[in-house]
Amino acid sequence: MNETLWIAFAIVDLCMVLAVYRFFGRVGLFGLIVFNLLLCNIQVLKTVELFGLTTTLGNVLYASVFLSTDLLSEFHGRKEARKGVLLGFVALVMMVAYMQIALAFQPAGDDFAQPHLAALFGFMPRIALASMAAYLVSQMHDVWAFHAIRERTGERMLWLRNNASTMVSQLLDSAIFCTIAFWGLFPINVFWEIMLSTYVIKVAVAALDTPFIYLARRMFRRDAEDDGGQEETGGEIWQAAHKQ
């Protein structure tokens, strides 16, 4: 049941990235990066069994953040991709800070939400630091690696720059997060099991997004031909890609 639901969830989420991009252009991708990043940092608190591994639920949405930054890189360039990464980081910092302020308020006598909010958002400083550091380093590396590969291959081998940049960045993300969050808290064998299982699930989702980035390129190439390069959600996107 979990595996079937996980695959369906991943496909629906990746389809929604393309749908939002189609109708809202790069502004939609900026919004998706923020939305998915905040939501996956809530879902990450839930652990599930997938393919015999214990992992956190937030990995699906986090992988679609990488697809969004790769789309920004491919169609809008390095500057816009970095802008999306920094926007997500600022939103994450604000969410952590604002929820700590909200939890500091004394609840009313008949309030029922405080203990539930505290359970969800009462992040230990170590966990919050791990999440923010892993996100910023891995996403900045993803943008750098994507363009470094593109400079050597040109428009060819989109699959290589999409997968290589994401999978190496996912390794950085898992290593940084697990080291800051869990080093010294678990026996060394448990620590490595957590990091390995987290990375394997992230790589599986990252591999799923390859057909979607090719579909995006095909969709927006057709839009460019149909619209004469006038629409941001179609022609301008493809036109911008050829100006990089």
ABEGO torsion letter per residue (X at the ends): XAAAAAAAAAAAAAAAAAAAAAAAEAAAAAAAAAAAAAAAAAAAABBBBBGGBBBBAAAAAAAAAAAAAAAAAAAAEAAAAAAAAAAAAAAAAAAAAAAAAAAABBBBAABAAAAAAAAAABBBAAAAAAAAAAAAAAAAAAAAAAAAAAAAAEABGAAAAAAAAAAAAAAAAAAAAAAAAABGABBAAAAAAAAAAAAAAAAAAAAAAAAAAAAAAAAAAAAAAAAGGABAABAAAAAAAAAX
